[in-house]
């Protein structure tokens, strides 16, 4: 199947999952995760209609984004953000950083944004699976993290992000997404000033339909669009 066919297949699956859960497919945004894939392949995807690129590693984004010849609308940073890499990430002008899970990181990002007269939309990442291998704040720590980060200048919380457990047990996967939705709903009851809970970034190639059924607004699809990753 060519790239256009892959994109149409994913978009059709998004639409079916949305309608199954009585949602408007237009409310779900596809982020094409380009991890390990070359700029030429990303250009093919952009030419076929994709508009939003997600990268996990700052070095890859630094290397690939300048090589793209096709237009895109947004670059999303979805990987773990280390404080010492902020100065490398921000010149790439991410539309959204999905992965803020520590106050110290948010504080340094805020300081950079203030010094450079920039504003940055962010999501708070939550570890909903309980796996020690995954990044994200503990669910119990989210309310305080949200409150503390909301008080920082030049950062704008737009929602939450999680990575579901990688399992054949659909209930276990679904529970990760239900938990994130419930955390979002709890914050919406009394949100800190300036906080918007408009986005739930959850769901990847293997589980995005379940995520949509549980409220995802941003789905991060890599291998479903680009095939297996080519690690070197």
N, C-alpha and C positions, 0 to 999 in steps of 0.2 A: 504494500500500500504506500502511495506517495504521501508527502507531507500534508498536502491539502486534504487528502482522505483521512489521515490520522486526526487532523484538527476537527474535521466534521464529525468523526466518530465520537471524539471526546465531548464536543459540544452537544451532540445528540444525547449522549449519556447524561450529561449535566441537566439537559432539559427534561428528560424522562424522570430523573430523580427528583427534580424540583416539582414537577407536576404531581408526582406520586405523594409528595408531602404538602400539596396545596400551596406551593410557592411559585412566584414569578421567576422564570429562568433568567430574566434580565437583572435580577438582584444578586446573581452569582457571577463573580469575576474570575476568569481563568488566568493564573500566573504560570507562564512557561518556565520551568526550572531547567536552566541550561548548564548545570554542573557537569564538568568534564567534556562538554561538547564544543567543537570548534566554531569560530565566528562564521565560517561559511555555511554551516548547517543552521545556525541561528538566523542568518540572512534569508535562507530558504523559507524558514518558518515565518519570518516577518513579511516576506513577499507573499506568502499564502494567507496572510490575514491576522497573525498574532500581533499583539500590541504591547504586552506587558511581560517583562523579563525578570526572572528571579535568580539570584546567585547566592550560593552558600559561602563562598570564599572571596575575600576582598581582592587577593592577588589575581584570581581568575577574572574578576570583573575589570580590574585595572588593565589586564592584558587584552581582553576581548572587546570591551565596549568601544574603544577607539577604532577598532577594525571593521565595525559594522557599517555597511553601506545603505541598508534599508532603514526607513524611519521607524521609530517606536514611540510609544506614549509615556511609558513609565518603567523605571528600573526599581525593583524591590530587593532589599537585602534581607535574606531569610535565615542566614546562618548565625552561629554564636558570635556575638560581638565582644571582643576584648577591648578594654579601655585604651590600650596602647595602639590600637589600630584605627581609632576614630579619625585621626588626622589623615589617614589614607582613604577611608571610606567617604568622607563628606565631600571631597571635590568631585566625586562621581554623581552627586546630587540624587540620592535615593528618594523616590517619592514616598516610600514607607519603609521603616525598619521594623521587622516583625518580631524581633528577638530580645527585647529588653527584659532582663530577669533579675537585675541587681540595682539597688539604689546607687551604688558607687559608679557603675557604668553610666547610668542616666545622668548623674551629677556631672561627670566629665563631658558627656555629650552636650549637656546644657551649657557648660562653660565654653565649649568650642563654638556652639551656635551663637551665644551671646557675644563672644569676641569677634565673630565674623558677620554679625547682624543677619543671621539666618534663623529660620524657624523649621522645625522638623516634626513630621507626623510619625508616631510610633505605636506599636502594639506591645503589650506586656505578655511575655511568654510564661506559661504555666505548665509544670510537669504533672499531667493528669493521670499518667500511667503508674507512677511510683517507681519507675525504673531508674536505678542510679546512673545508668549510661546516658540518660537524656538530660538536657539542660531545661531550665525553667524553674520558677519559684514554686515552693510548696503551696498548694491551694489555700492552706490556712494563713499563709503570709501575704496573699494577694491584696486583701483590703488595705493593709497598712502600706504595702508597696505602692499601690495605686494612689493613696492619699499623699505619700511623700513625694512621688514623682510628679504628681499634679501640681505641687507647689513650686516646682522648678521653672525658671523662665525659659521661654522659647521652645519648649517641648509640648506636644499636643497628643494626648492619649486618645486613640481612635478605636480601641477595642482590645481583643485578646487573641493569643495564638497558642496552639498546642500541636504536638506530634502524637498521634494515637499509637497505642501499643501494636507492635507488629505480630499479629496472631491470627490463626484460623478461627478463633473463637469470636464470632461476630458480636456476641453480647459484650465481651471484654472490650472490643474496639469501640462499640457504640457507647459504652459507659464513659469512656474518655471524653467523647464529644458532648454527651449529656452533662457531664460535670462542668465542662467549660461554659456551656450555655447557661447552666444554673448559676455559675459564678458571675457571668455577665449580667444576668437578671438581678442578682442580689445587689450588684454595684449600681445598676440603673434605678433601684429603689431610692437611693440617696447618693447620687454621684458627687464626688469632689468638684469644685468649681472648674469649669473648662474641660472636663472629661466627657468624651462622647464614646458610647459603646455601640458604634455602628457596624463594627466588623468583628467577625469570628473567622480567623485564618486557621482552617483545619481541613485535613483531607489531602491525601496524595494519590498516586496512581492506583494503589492497591485498596484504598478505602474511601475515596472521595464521594462516592454515592451515599454511603452511610453518613458521612459528615454533612452532606447537603440535607439529608433527611432530618438531621438534628440541628440545622440552622447555619451551616457554613455560608459565609458571604464571599470568602476568598479561598480558592482551592489551588494547590501547588502541584502541578503535574509535570513530571520529568520524563521518565521512561515511556509513559503512555504516548508521548509525542515524539520523542527523539530516539527511542530504543534503549538498549542496555548501555550503561555508562562505560566509557573507555578509560579505565584507570591506568596510569603509567607509573 
